[in-house]
Structure formats: structure tokens, C-alpha cells
Amino acid sequence: MTPHGRGGGAAKMSLVMVVDDKEMMRDSVGSTLRRAGFEVVAASGGEQAVETAARRRPDAVVTDLKMPGMTGMELLERLRGLDDAIPVVLMTAFGTIETAVQAIKRGAFDYITKPFEGDELVIAVKRAIAHAKIVRENAVLRAGASEQGAASGGPGGNPTGGGGLGRLIGSSPAMRRVKEQVIAVAASAGTVLIVGESGSGKEVVARAVHELSPRTDEAFLAVNCAALSESLLESELFGHEKGAFTGAERLRKGRFELSDRGTLLLDEISEISPRLQAKLLRILQERTFERVGSSTPIGVDVRVVATSNRDLPRAVAAGEFRQDLFFRLNVLPIHLPPLRDRAEDIPELVGHFAATIAAREGRTPAVFTEEALALLEAYPWPGNVRELQNICERAVVLSGAGTSRGATARVTRGLIEGWLCPRAASGLGGMSQGSGGLQGSYVDSSSGAYVPQVPNGHAPEAFRLGSLSDSDGLSSGTTVEPKPMEPGEKTLEQIEREVIVSRLRSFNGHRQKTARALGIGVRTLGLKLKKWKEQELVEAGL
């Protein structure tokens, strides 16, 4: 996704915009900067400069102070309103200390007086660009801190083994195909769509694509589209102007703007609303967007990588996802197989996770026995690599790895088999029914959580209706009739809805914080809200 005049995200010359109403001065300054290795774009006045800056996003601006129409000071204020990270160097033949101080106070990076040497100009521009780069990197780090931390230990991630393909653990035929696809698409500037089940490592693959691409030295940011309400997601993606809505006390850049020249990961893209789907389609087509509360188009050079654990063609057929957006996203598709389809990778993944967790905890890496590995390879892994990672972490910690000097802990089958979901593992021979597993559990497809289920006739004696002890006030065999609801009493679903809505409002619509506070999955929360909105039981803006 490349705006006019820029291409591909490869390492390029810094772009400097020169603004002066005198053609001879524009040409002279431009020639000096070109000889110093900069790409130069010229503007003859303030309005043209603002339009060009919005479209091409220069790394620095060099402008004359005295110009007809819009002065250099006025241009400085307009540019800071557009992007306060663009450094501006003012030049004038009427330099005074008072003017210089005023310019710096208004946000100019530097101020040089005509006539000046070419080296003086070049040094000022280089310093301005270096300073702006540091400011931008800090903003990116602040915006992406949570995603970076989460992904570094994410399913299949390889924080200790380097980036790129080193993140992708496994040598099975299925993983070799994935690695070949990653290498093939990485060098392209096209949009990538990664599909796979929850927990299979889609974000890890997205990071590998970024790290193998020409954009590897630029920003990589991620947004979980299922974790935020529509209004918050719009502001997070596109940013907002000061005063755009209640609480917008200052200009805020969105993820598209912060990841300019880099890569933006849109996680769970199938969960965004139809209105935001239309806005996203426009930015993919035209490479421009407007901040919330602004009508000024801003050009960006961002490579979009999207992920989904849903069947998008089926969602398109059901009218839940725009067909034209799906075609725009499905340019370079990568299918990530579930862990059950590449069970031969499990020993390698187990070794990687055990070593990583032991290093983090300051322990000696635990060794999994052959019987334990055989059990893990036979298990169908409904939670995919994320579930395997959790099992490995629990095994390393509870095996006592490294608690004795020089001792190497062994993880046995007996230690881990009680942690695996018996229903999912029903085909595993020798599974102990009394091993402490979640008997009769199933995996909730919406949240990935284990949900206890008691089969008919197999409930513990103390929990069977008609089998209560006399100490409960009922004789054995008593049938308990359901008590009719009193007028005004609320159903369990009504109580659940009120609690969720109340907590969501207390977090200002932030779904991730709400889900964490309630102890449920973000996707579960999103599906409940979607159902209630369709039934008009909650506000559409939640």
C-alpha cells in the first residue's frame, strides 16, 4: 500500500519539502539537498505545501519565513496541526533574536538566516530528521508495547531464536509450505491475509512476514479488532483531531499513521463493523484516510497484514463481511494449519517452549519423556499451539525444573495427562479417568475455554436430583420441581447482560479490559454483544 511518490517500504532517501515563493531559491536549496542525498519536493506557497505534506508525508520541511499569502509561521502552525512530528526548518533574510525565539516557541525545529552555507542547511536538515525519527520511534514503541510483549511469547514465537523464519518452529511438510509462502510474499508490498484456527500462531507468521520484508527496519503495529468497540476501534486505527468528540483533548495519531512505511497487523479482521469495513476498503484502495473529526486526506505507505479464524467466504455469503473488502484483503493468502495436522512438530515446539520458559524463570530446562511426548503428539489440540505452550509452561514450573543444583527435571506422562481435555483426548489409549482431568468437558468454540459438562447418569452422587442425602432435608429419590419465577425476578441472561454492560461502560467501551475483568474471552464478549445488538437489547454503540 504505497502513496503517490513512494514505493514499497524499501530503504529510501529521506524526503524533504522545500517551500519558497521564489523559484530561484527553491531550485538552489533543492539542488543543495539533492547533492547531500535527499529526495526533494518543492512547493511555491503555503496551501500547496499543506496539500503536499498531507499526501506525501515529508521527513522534514524547509520553508521561507516571508511569503505572500501564507507566511512561514502560519505554515508552521498548519503543518503542526497536520502532523506535529514533521520537523520544520525556517529560513529568512530578516533574522532577529526575537523572531527566532518566536519560531522555536511555535514548534520550529531550527531557524537559519540567509545567506547561509550549503553545509549549514544540510546539517540542520539531518539533525531535524534524526530527531523526528527518535520521536516517531518512541510513539511507535508506546503504541505497540502491549502487542510486542504479547507476541514475543505468542504461540510458536521464537524470541530467543531471532526473527524472520526463526520464529516459525517446525519442520513438518505443512510448516515447510508455510515457510515457503512467507518467503514468497515477504518481498512483495501486497496485502497479506493469514487464516487459521485460534491459537495457531497467526500473529507470529505476520511478524515473520514483516521481518523478512524490505520494511523490517520500520514499525510493526498490531490492532485486535475484536477487542474494541466500533468508536474506539475507529479512533485507534485512524486517529482523531483535538475536540473531535468528548474527551478528545489533543490530536492523536492512529495506527495507520504511526505505522507509515511499516506494517500494520489487523488481527481478527472479520469482527469489524460494516461501517468500518467501508472505511478500511477506501484506505486499501486509495491509500489515504481522514482522522476522526477531520476532512483532510492523509496519505500513508502501510503494508496491511490481516488475520482471521473465521471462514471469510462463508461470512461474505451470509452478508456479514463485504465481498469487495475480502477481495482486497485476499491478495496474498497464507493458510496456517492447526497443530493436529502437524503433530510431528510437537517435539520441536515442546523443546523450544521448555527452553524459553526455563530461561525466563532462571531454571534448568526440563526434559519430556518419550511417553509424555507420545501423549502430546496423539492429542488433537483444540487450543492449538497456544494450548501446547500453556501445558509446557505448567509442566516446567510444576516439575521442579532447576530447583536442585545440577538436577534436570523430567516431565512424565503421569504429570501432564490430567491437564488434557478428556473429551478431546478420548481416542488416546490409557487415559486415566481419575487423573484429575476435566471429565466430560468440551471446548467452547467462541472462547476456547473448557466448559464442564456432566453426562446423563454420570453426575457425582451428591449432585444428582433424586439422590440427595437426608441431611439436605430431602429423602433419597425426592424429585425437585423447578420453582416458578416471581413477578419482577430477572433471568440469568438478564443479570449477565446487565453485569457485562455495566462493566463495559466502566471501562469506556474497552472490550479487552472488560473481558479480562470478567474472566471471559474477548471473542465471547464480542459474540454476546453482537447477539444482543441484533435483538436490540443493548445500545448499538457499545
Buried (B, 14 or more C-beta within 10 A) or exposed (E): BBBEBBEBBBEBEBBBBBBBBEEEBBBBBBEBBEEBEBBBBBBBBBEBBBEBBBBBBBBBBBBBBEBEEBBBBBBBBBBBBBBEBBBBBBBBEEBEEEBBEEBEEBBBBBBBBEEEEBEBBBBBBBBBBBBBBEEBEEBBEEBBEEBBEEBBBBBBBBBEBEBBBBBBBBEBEBBEBBBEBBBEBBEBBEBBBBBBBBBBBBBBBBBBBBBBBBBBEBBBBBBBBBBBBBBBBBBBBBBBBEEBEEEBEEBBBBBBBBBBBBBBBBBBBBBBBEEBBEBBBBBBEEBBBBBBBBEBBBBBBBBBBBBBBBEBEEBBEEEBBBEEBBEBBBBBBBEBBBBBBBBEBBBBBBBBBBBBBBEEEEBBBBBBBEBBBBBBBBBBBBBBBBBBBBBBBBBBBBBBBBEEEEEEBBBBBEBBBBBBBBBBBEEBEEBEEEBEBBBBBBBBEBBBEBEEEEEEEEEEEEEEEEBBEEEEEBEEEBEEEEEEEEEEEEEEEEEEBEEBBEBBEEBEBBBBBBBBEBEBBBBBBBBBBBEBBEEEEBEEEB
